[in-house]
C-alpha cells in the first residue's frame, strides 16, 4: 500500500499516509483514504480492511447511497429488503493534484457510478498542522467541496434514510479507529457513551482509547443539519454524517462543502481537558 500513498509530514515526522491510488476489491468502493495515521508518539489511530468490515478504509470520505450508487462499500440497505450484496458499487477516483507538499495535499476527484459515469466532481484539501498549545498533539484538517452535474440533482442517503432503525445514519467523513482490546470511550461536552452521543450535534466529539497505545481523537467541524454517527462497542468509529435522518439533496450544478478537523493527541484526555483544548481554538 505504501507505494500507492503520499505521506503527510509535520515537524520532520510522517504522521499519515494518504492512499491516493487504492488497490482494493470493487465491492469495497475504492476511494482515497488515510492509513496509517499516527500520533506524534507513534501510536496507530486508524484501521483499514478490518475483518469485521473490510470496506472500512482508515479515514475516508464515503457515502452508502449516492443516487443509488454505494460509495461506502459492502452490502447495501434497501427499504423492505434490508442488507444485501448488490452490483451497485462505485468508486471515487483521483484525477489530478492541485498541491503536493509535505504538510498539504490538494487534489481533484470524481465520484463515479458502477458504469464509470460521473456522479459528483470534488476538490479536497488535507493539511497536517501543529497544536502549539499541546506539544503532544497535531491536527488533521480536511476540507472538501462536491459539485453536482449541471443537468441533474444528486441525493445522498444512508441506511437510516432507507428505513433501517437504530441510528444507522452513517455516510460522510468516516474514521475507523485503531483496534484495541477494550472499546474506546466516546464523549462530548455533555454526554458519554455510544447511545448518548450517536446522532448528537455537539460542536465536538472525542474518542479515547487506552491500549495498546493510549490516544485521544477530537472531531470538530459538524455543519448545520449533520450529525455524529458513533460506534464503540461493535467497532470503534466516528462519522460526520451527511444524511443521518433525512436524505441530503445537492441541486443540479450546486455544491456541498464541508471542513473538518481532527485533533490527534497521545494519551487519554478527560472531557474538561478536551473542552479547554477546543476552546483554545487550535489553528
N, C-alpha and C positions, 0 to 999 in steps of 0.2 A: 504494500500500500504506500510505502514511503516515497517511491519514485513517481507516484501519481499525485503527490501532495506538494503544497507550497508552505513553508514554515512561517509562522508569526513569531517574531523575536522582540524581546524587550530587555533592556539592561544587560545585553550580551547573552541572554538565555532564550532558548526556544520554548515558548510557553504553550504553543499549539501547532498542530499540523492541519492544514486545510486541504482536504482531498478534493481537488477540483475535477479530476477525471476518474470517477469511481468505476471500478470493475466489479459489479455485483449483479446477481441474477435479476432479470427484468421484473420478476414478481415482487422484488423488494423496492420498486420505484426508484431507480438510480437517480441520485442527486448529489450535489456537492455537500460535504459535511466536515465538521471539525472533530478530529480524533487522531491521536490523543490530545487532550487538554490537561495541563498540569499546573499545580500551584508553584510558587517560587521555590518551595522546598522539595519539589519533585513529585508530589503526590498526584496520582491519577484521579481525575474528576469526571471523566466521560467513559462510556462503554459503547461498543459498536458490534453489531451482529451477534447479540446475546442469544443463547439457546432458546429462551422463552419467547422472544420477539425478534426474529432475525432481521426484520425491517427497521429496527431502531438503529439509526446510524449516528452515534455520537450526538453532536448538537447540529441540527439542520432545520431548514425551512421545509415543512411537509404538511400537506393537506389531504385528508382522505377522500374528499369529494370535490372536484373542480369541474363543475358542469358535467358530472358523470364519470370523470376520469379519476382513478385512485393514484394520488401522488404522495401517499403515506407508505404504501406497501402492505403486503399481507392480504388478509381477507377483507372484503367489502361488506358493509352492513346496509341491507335494504329493508325498507318497511315491509312488514308482514312475512318476510322470508328469513330475516336475521343475517348472520355472517355466512359468507361462502366465498370460495375461490372463484374468481371471475376473470375473464380476459379483458380487464379494464385498466391495467396499469400503464401509466405514462412515465415520463422522465423529465427532469429539469437539467438542461444542458448548458454548459459554459460555452459562450460564443465569442468572448474577447475580453482581454484585460484593459482596464482603464488606468489603474495604478497597481504597481507591484513593488512594494518597498518592504523593508524588514518588519515594520510595525503597522502597515496599512496595505490592505488588498482591496481593490475595487474592480468589479467586472460586470459584464452584461450576460444575461442568461435568458433562455427560452423555455417556458413550460409547455410541454408537448403532450398530446393525447396518444393513445396506443398506435395510431397510424403515423405519428410524427407531425401532425398538424399543430400549428401554434394555438395555444390557449391564452397565454399571457407572456408579455415581454417584461423583463426585470432588470433593474440595476441594483447592485448590492455593494455595500461597503463594510469591511471588517477592520477594526483597529484594536491594537493592544496598547493600553495606557497605564501609567503608574498610578498608584494610590499614595500620594505624598504624605497623607496623614496616617497611613497604615503601612509600615515598611514591609510587613509580611504578606502583602497582597498586591494584586493588579486587577485591572478591569478590562473586559472584552466589550467592545461596542459593535453592535450590528445594526445597520440601517438598510432598509430595502424599500423599493418602490416597484409595484407591479402595475402594468398598464393593459387594459383590455383592448381587443381589436376594435377598430373604428366602426365596424358594422354589426357588432353584437355584444350583449352583456355577458358577464361570466358570474356564475353563482358558486360560492364556497360553502360547503356543508360539512357535517360531521355525523358520526353515528347517532348522536343525540338529536340532531335536527332531522335525521332519517328514522326516528322512532325508538332508538334504544334508550331504556331507562338507566338510572344510576349515575347521572352526571358525566356521561362519556362524550363530552363536547370537545374532544381534542382536535387539533389541527392549527398550525401556525409555527412559530419558532419553538421547537421542542428540544429539550435537553435530557438525554438518557444519562443518568448519573452512574458513576463507577459502582461496581458490585461491592457488597460488604456483608459480613456475617450476620449483622442485625440491621433492621430497617432504619433509615435516617430519621431525624426529627425534622418536621416541616412546620413552619410557623410564620405568622405575620405579626404586626404590632399589637393585634387584638385577639388573635386566636392561635391555637396549637392543635396539630393533628390533621391527618388526611381528611377526615369527614368534615372538619370545621373550615378548612381552607380551600378545599376543592370547590370551584365555582365562585370564589370570592373575587372582589375587585379592589383589594387593598393596594396602596401605592407600591409596596414591596412585599416580596415573599422570600423566605430563606429556607435552604435545605442544608442541614448539618449532619455530617457522618463522623463517627468516632474511629472507624477502622476500615482498612488496615493503616491508612494514613489520615489522621483527623483533618477535616477541612470544612469550610462553610462557603456556600454559594448564595449570593443575594441577587435576586432578579428584580429589575426595575424596567419601567417603560410601558406599562399596560395602557393602552389607548381607550378612549371612550367606546363603550359597547363590547369591549373584550373582557375575558375572564381568565383567571388562573385555573388551569387543569393540573391536578396534582395526584401523583401516586407515590406511596411509600411502602405499603405492606406487600403488595404483589411484586412490584419492581419500583426502583427509585427514578422518578422523572417529573419534570415540570414543563408546562407548555403555556405560552401566552396565546390563548385560544381565540381565534377569529370568529367562530360560529358555535359558541357554547350552547346557546338556547334558540337562536334563530339563524337561518341562512344569511350569509353576507353577500350582497349583490354589488358587483363592480360594473357600473354602467358602461355602455359602449363608448370606447375612446377615453374613458376616465381612469383615474389612478387610485390606488390604495397604498399608503405609505406608513411605515412603522419604524420606530427606533427603540432598540432595547439595549440595556446594559446589564452585564453580569459581573459582580464583584467576586473574585476568586481569592480566598484567604486560607492560609494554613491555620489549623486549629479550629475548635468548636466554639463559636461565639454565642452567648446568650442574647435574647431578644433586646434588652436595653442597650447592649453594646452595638448590635446591628443598627438599632434606631439612631444612635449617635453617629455611627459611620455614614449612614444615609443622609442624615441632617447636615453633615459636613460638606455635602454636595461635591463629591469627588469628580474631577474632570470638568 
